[in-house]
Amino acid sequence: MSSRKFNELVKDKSKEDLLKLYTDLKRECMNLRIAISSPGEGFNPSSIKKCKKNVARVKTRLRQLKDCK
């Protein structure tokens, strides 16, 4: 998913949905880090970078929602 599409997706979500998305993304990042050490699997190194950026985007949006109140 491109960053523009992900940003639009994050803007429209509620706080509860963002928290769930955050936990899912953190779990995905963890699984990607585990996949690095697994020999024989096709692994795309840029996927970790994308996952980390998406986590940061969600955290930023959560912080924005917190500051608005």
C-alpha positions as CSV (number, residue, x, y, z in Angstrom):
1,M,0.0,0.0,0.0
2,S,1.4,3.4,-0.9
3,S,2.0,5.9,1.8
4,R,-0.6,8.3,0.4
5,K,-3.3,5.6,0.5
6,F,-2.2,4.6,4.0
7,N,-2.3,8.2,5.2
8,E,-5.8,8.6,3.9
9,L,-6.8,5.3,5.6
10,V,-5.3,6.5,8.9
11,K,-7.1,9.9,8.8
12,D,-10.5,8.4,8.7
13,K,-10.2,5.9,11.5
14,S,-11.3,6.3,15.1
15,K,-9.0,6.1,18.1
16,E,-10.0,2.5,18.8
17,D,-9.4,1.4,15.2
18,L,-6.0,3.1,15.2
19,L,-5.0,1.3,18.4
20,K,-6.0,-2.0,16.8
21,L,-4.1,-1.1,13.6
22,Y,-1.1,-0.2,15.7
23,T,-1.0,-3.6,17.5
24,D,-1.4,-5.4,14.2
25,L,1.4,-3.4,12.6
26,K,3.7,-4.0,15.5
27,R,3.0,-7.8,15.3
28,E,3.7,-7.7,11.6
29,C,7.0,-6.0,12.1
30,M,7.9,-8.6,14.7
31,N,7.0,-11.4,12.3
32,L,9.2,-9.7,9.6
33,R,12.1,-9.6,11.9
34,I,11.7,-13.2,12.7
35,A,11.5,-14.0,9.0
36,I,15.0,-12.5,8.5
37,S,16.5,-15.3,10.5
38,S,14.5,-18.0,8.7
39,P,16.6,-19.5,5.9
40,G,14.9,-20.4,2.6
41,E,12.0,-18.0,2.7
42,G,11.7,-15.2,0.1
43,F,12.2,-12.1,2.1
44,N,11.9,-8.5,1.0
45,P,14.1,-6.2,3.1
46,S,12.2,-3.1,2.3
47,S,9.0,-4.5,3.9
48,I,10.5,-3.9,7.4
49,K,11.1,-0.2,6.5
50,K,7.6,0.2,5.2
51,C,6.2,-1.5,8.3
52,K,8.1,0.8,10.6
53,K,7.0,3.9,8.7
54,N,3.4,2.8,8.9
55,V,3.7,2.3,12.7
56,A,5.1,5.8,12.9
57,R,2.2,7.2,10.9
58,V,-0.3,5.6,13.2
59,K,1.5,6.8,16.3
60,T,1.5,10.3,14.9
61,R,-2.2,10.2,14.2
62,L,-2.9,8.9,17.7
63,R,-0.8,11.8,19.1
64,Q,-2.7,14.3,17.0
65,L,-6.0,13.0,18.3
66,K,-4.8,13.1,21.8
67,D,-3.6,16.7,21.5
68,C,-6.9,17.9,20.0
69,K,-8.9,17.0,23.2
